Amino acid sequence: MLQQLQRPLHTHQPQTAASLAQTMSLLHLTSDELRQSIERELSENPALELTHSPHCPACGRKSAQPGLCPICAIRPGAQVVVFSAPAVDFHESGSSRPRQDPFDATEHPETAETLSLATHLLRQISTELAREDRPIAAHLLTGLDDDGLLGIDPAEVAAYFHIPSSRVERVRQLIQRGEPLGCGSRSAREAVAFQLSILQETEPVPPAANACLAQFKLLAHHDFDAIATASSFSRPEIEAAASFISANLNPYPARAWWGTPSATHPPATPVYRTPDILLRWLDDAGATLVVELTLPFAGRLRLNPLFQQARAEDESGAFGAAIERARLLIKSLHQRQTALEVLLTRLVSLQRDFIMRGEGFLRPLTRASLAADLGFHESTISRAVAAKSVQLPNGHIIPLARFFERNLSVRTALKELIANEASPLSDEMLTAALKKLGFALSRRAVTKYRLMEGIASSQERKRMTA
């Protein structure tokens, strides 16, 4: 089954090709998006049926398969246990799972509350935000409009708090790095440019992308000829870059939070933040890491027996298409969950130190290297990682893509050096200090990472402390 995920989409077996194409499509979805897709299919296809979820005979936990759940069936000495469980099971107060579960509503009531975008962003950056900067972050977040763009001038915020503009800018850049990426930008162009700069760290980007952003108004009007004339790229290159920008970047980042591309106001119904993956330790010893994948429903999908019986009695074949469509969805969902379980088993094993000890221990890892390790195609890894979130054992929710940020440990070490400096260190001094820690970087790279973290230059830091 997993070998199918490695093959290209073009195949001589139509059913296999259809299954693979649908699996790849489902793999890209978050748990909430997958739930909506399945609910739509259940309402449209009478051949598809949702039955009650089986329970573990030992602990009573809902599970994806009959028999003992993975926790009760765990082998002694296992370091990682990965399994899928219904999302509703994360919140059940009667669950017999250990009480340190971060999704237990009695211990973490905030997981069941309606979150505003500002609260969601503040929680993401709280661990990196100095206590004295929290009022600044709160002030900036209250200035976000419904598109996630900053409607107030940072200079006015600096004047209000009587602090340097660089300090406000540092906090604003922290907000921009939260999910959805680009919130806190001053304009749609800045939001897209920021997202592109982050994407360039891990993914190949069309060379003409920056040229398109330099002519943002022309890009908005699809005037590709004018952009080509103003740059050194051909029209086909500009069109390819524009298509990439449209598919991967969002000039209005908060619209991803509200859940609709055309929304300009918050939804009337509550928005609940449920991670796609939950990480926790099995016990206080911290020897076994439990990885729970959120299933979008509490139950099992199957072919409707009555519909199958009707098909057998009908000679016209009118029911055949609906049954094949339902069978294809069930097979593709199973392949999706299996692929994610295999991927996460390896990923959390490689990044165990990061999960246990923090960002400074993130192991350099690329999607391509993980794909080669598992025998998957790189696009499979990219789809599986995209848009999904993970709750760490400490309760912090991060994008799954954070596990692949190759320079995160370097940036963490850089922040620690600056936080503990007796007097402001120049970029050259920081380069030398990082080299002693095992990070061989150029001064230019150190400057880049310092700016990414919103940290002022040594001269500015000296003025701020004077």
N, C-alpha and C positions, 0 to 999 in steps of 0.2 A: 504493500500500500504506500509506504513512505517513498519507495523507489519511484512511484509515479510523480511525486512532487519534484523530482530531479529532472524529469524529461521536459523538453520544450513542448509548447502547446500544440504544434503541428504533429499529428500522429495519424496513422492509417486506421485506427480504431475509433470510429465516431463516438461511441459511448464513453471510452476512456478519455478522449479529448474533451467531451462535454463535462465529465466529472472533474477533470483537472482544472478546466477553466473556471468552473463554479467554485472549486476548492480555493483557488487563488483569489477569487473575488471575495469569498467569505473570510479568508485569512486576513484580509486588510481591515475588516470591520472591528470596531470595539464591541464589547459585550452589549452595550445599550443599542448600538446600531444593528447588531445581529438579532437582538430580541425583536426590534421593530420589523426586520425583514421576515422573521419566522412568523410573527403575528399576522403579517400581511398575507403570507403564503397559506396559513391556516384558514384565513377568512375566504381565500379565493379557491382553494383546492380541496374538494370534499374527500379526496383519496388520502389526505394526510390527517392524522389524528394524534392528539397529545394525551398520553395516559399518565397515571399517577407515578411519581418517582419511587423507585424501590428504596428500602431502608436497610441499614446495616443491622443484622440480627444481634450484634454485640452491644452497640452504643445507641442505636436508633437514629443515627445520622442519615439524612437523605444522600443518595449516591447516584452516580451515573449508570452503574451496573449492579445487578443483583449480587448478593453475597457480602462478605466482610468488606468494609471500607478500607482504603489504603492505610489509615491510621491504626486500625485494629489488626491489620494483617502485616504490619511493618516488621521487617527482618531485623534482628539484633545487629547493631553496628552500622546500620544504614545512615548515611550522611545527608541524603536528600530524598524527600518523598514528594512526588508531584502527582496531583490528581485534580479532577474537575468536580465541582459541586454546584448545585443550584444557588443563585444569588440570594434567594430568600433564606437559605440555610445560614448565611453569614450573620443574620440578625436574630435568629431564633433564640429566645431567652431560655428555652428548655434544652438547649443543646448540651451534650455531655462533654464537649471539648474543654481543654484547659482554660482557666479563667483569664489567662493573659492575652486571649484573643482580642486584637485591636478593634474587631468589628462587633464586639459585645456592646450593645446599646447601653447597658447599665454602667459600663466603665467609660465609654466614649460616646456620650449622647450627641456630640457634634456630628457624628457620621450619619445621623438620621435627621438632621435639621436642614432647612432650606438655605443653601449657601448663595450669597451674592458673589459676583465676580471679584469685587474688591477683597472680600474675605478669603476667597479661594487663592488669590494672588498673594495676599499677605501671609497666609499660612505656608506657602511654598518658599518664600524668601526669609521667613522668620529666623531660621538657623544661621543665615549669613548676614543678618541685619543687626548692627550694633544697637544696644538698648537706647542710646541717646538719639538714634536715627529713626526710631519707630514713629514718633509724631510726624516726621517729615514724610515717611512712607504713607501714613494714614492720610495726610493732607493731599498728597499726590493722587492716591487711589480714589479719594472722593471727587477728584477733578476729572475722572475718566467719563467719557460719554458712552452712549449705548454701543458704539463701534469699538470701544476700547482705546480710543485715542485721547490724548491729554488735552483738555480744553483750557488749561491755565498755563501761564508763562512761568517756567521754572525760576526765572529771575525774580518774579513777584514772590514766589515761595521763599527764595533766599532772603529777600528783603523782609519778609514777614517774620522769619525766624532769626534774622540778623546773623546769618552764616554765609560763608563763601558759596558762590554758585557751583563750584566744583563738587562740593559735598552733596548738594541737591542732585546734581547730575549723576553722581555715583549711585545714589539710591534709585534714581529713575532707570538707570541701566540694569540694576538688579530686577526691577519690575519687568523690564522688557524681556529678560531671560526666563521669566515664569511662563507657564502654560495657561492660555494660548500665547505663543511667542509673538512679541511685538507690541503687546499692550503697554501703554505709557508713551508710545511714540507721538511726536508732535503732528504728524501728517501721515496720510496713507502711503506716500512715497517712502518716508522714513521707516514705516512698519515693514514694507516689502523689502527694503534694502537691508534692514536688520535681520529679517528671516533668511535672506539670501546669504548674508555673511555667516550665519550659524550653520546653514546647510552646506556651505563650502568647506566646512571643517571635516565633514565626513563623507560627502557625496560629490561625484563629478557634476559640474555645472556648465551649461553651454557658455562658450567664451563671450558670446554677444549679449549675455544677460545684463551685465553692468552697463553696456552701451544703451540698452533699452531703458533701464532705469534712469539714466542720465537725461533721457528725453521722455519723461514720464507722461507729460500731457499728450505727446504724439502717440505714445503707446496706448493710452486710454482711448484714443480715437482710431486705433489700428492703422495709423499712417506709417506703414512699414517702409514705404519708399523714402519718406522724409528722414526716417531714422537711419536708413542705409546711407543716404546722402551725407548725413551729419557724422557718420562714423566710418570705420574702415571695413565694415562687414557687408556682405551681400544681402539681398532681400531674403533668399531662402534661409540664411543664417539668422537673420532677425526674426523671421517667422517661427523658426524652431525655438529660439530663445523665448519669444513671446508665448508660445504654446507651453513651454516649460514653466514659465512664471505663472501662467493662468492655472496650471494643474497643481502646482506645489506651494504657492505663496498666497497669502490673504491680506489685502490692503486694509481690511476691517477685521482685525483678529478676534474681537469679542463676539462676532457673529458665529464663530465656531462654538462658543460657550452657550449662546442662546439656542443653538441647534438648527438654525435655518439660515440660508444664504441671503434672504431678503428681509430678515427681521430687523426692525429699528427700535423695538421696545422689548423689555423683559417678558417672558411668557407668563400667561395667567396661572398656569399650573406650576407647582414647586419643581425646582431643579435639584436633584439629589446627586451627589458626587460619589459614585461607587467605582473603585479601581477595578481594572480588568483582572489583576493578579494580586493576591495577598500572600506576603511572606511572614512567617512567624516561626519561632523556635518551639519544638515539641515539648520541651521542659526547661527548667531553669538552668540545666547544665549546658545548654546551647550546643549539644553534639549533633542533633538532627534538625535540619531545616525543612519546614513544611511549606510547600508551594501550592496554593489553591487557585485554580483557574475558575473564573466566574462563568457558570453556565447561564444562558439567558432565560431559562425557564426551569420550573420545578416539575419535572416529569420527563417522560421519554416519548420521542416521536416515533410513530410506526405507521404502516399502511393500514387504512381502515378495513377491518375484516369484512364488513357488510359490503363495502364498495368492491372488494376483490371478488366476493361471491356474485355480485351483480355483473361483474365483468365476465365471469365464467359462464353465466347464463345468457349473456348477450352476444349474439353472433356478429353484430355490426362492428364491433371493436371501438365503440364510441367512448368507452372508459379507459382505453389503453394509454392515451396520451397523459391523462391526469395521474395515472398510477406510475408511469415511468418518470414523470416530473417529480412526484413525491419520493420515489425510490432514489432518484438522483440527489435530491436535497439531503436525505438521510445519510447517504453514503458520503457526500461532500462534507457534511457536518462532522461525521466521525473522523474523516481524514484531517479536517482542520484541528480538532482537539488533539488527535494523536501527534500531529506535527508540532503543535505548541508544547505539548508535554515533553517531547524529545528535545526540542530547542531549549526549553527552560531548565530541564535537568542538567544539560551541559553548561548553560549560561551561568546559573547560580553557583555551580561547582567552580567555574573559573573565577567568578567574582565574589567568592565567599568572604574574603578579607574586606572588600568594599562594603558588603552587607553588614558585617560584624563591627568594623572599626571606622568606617567613614570614607569621605571622598579622597583623602590623601592616600588611600590604599587601592584605588581603582586600577585594575590591570589594563594596560593598553590592549585593545581588542577591536578588530574591524569586523564588519558584517561579512566581508569576503573570506577572512580567515576562519570565522565560525562556520560559514557555509562549506568550506573545504573540509573542515574537521568533521562535520556531520554528513557530508556527501549530498548536501542540498544545493540547489541553484541559489546564487546570491539574491536574486529577486524574491525568492521564497522567504529568506531572512528579512529582507527589507519590508515586505508586506506584513510579516508577522509582528514586526517591531513598531510599525507606523501607527501613530495616534493612540497607542495603548499606554496605560498608566499602571504603576506598581505601588503598593503600600509596603514599606519596609517594616521590619520588626519594631522600630521605634515609633511607628505611626506616621512617618513622613511620606507623603505621596509624591512620587517623581515620575517623569516620563520613562518608559522602558528604554528609550533611546539613550538615556543617561549612562547606561551600562557600556555604551560604545564611545563615549567622549574621551578620546585618546589623550587630550591635554588637561583633563580635569585634575588629575593628581599633581601636575605641574602648577596649575593655577592655585590649587589649595596650598601647596608649599610656598608659593610666592606670597599669598595673602598672610600666611603665618609669619614669614620673614618680616614683612612690613608691619604687621601687628605688634611684633616683639622688638622692633628696631629701637635702639637707644637714641639714635639721631637718624634723620631721613637718609636712606641709602639711594644712591644713584642707580640707574639701570645697569651700568657697568658693574657696580658692586653687587647688585642683585644677581647678575649673570654669574659672577664668580662664586657667590654663596650657593646658588642652585647647583653649580657644577660639583661642589663639595658634597651635595646631597645626592649626587648621581644623575642629575639632569643636565645633559650637555646641550645647551641652547646658545643661539646667537643673541647679541644684545637686541637686535631688531625683533626677534621672537619674544623676548622678555617684555619689551615695550608694548608689543601687540597684546600679550596676555594681561599686562597691567591695565591697558585701556579697556579690554574686554570686561575686566572686573570693576571698571569705573573708578580706579585708583588714580589720584592726582600724581603729578611728577614730584620728584624730590624737592625741587624749589618751591612748588605750591604747598607741599606738606610742611615744609619748613616755615612758610609764612602763616599757615594755619595754626601751627603750634607756638608761634612767637608771641 
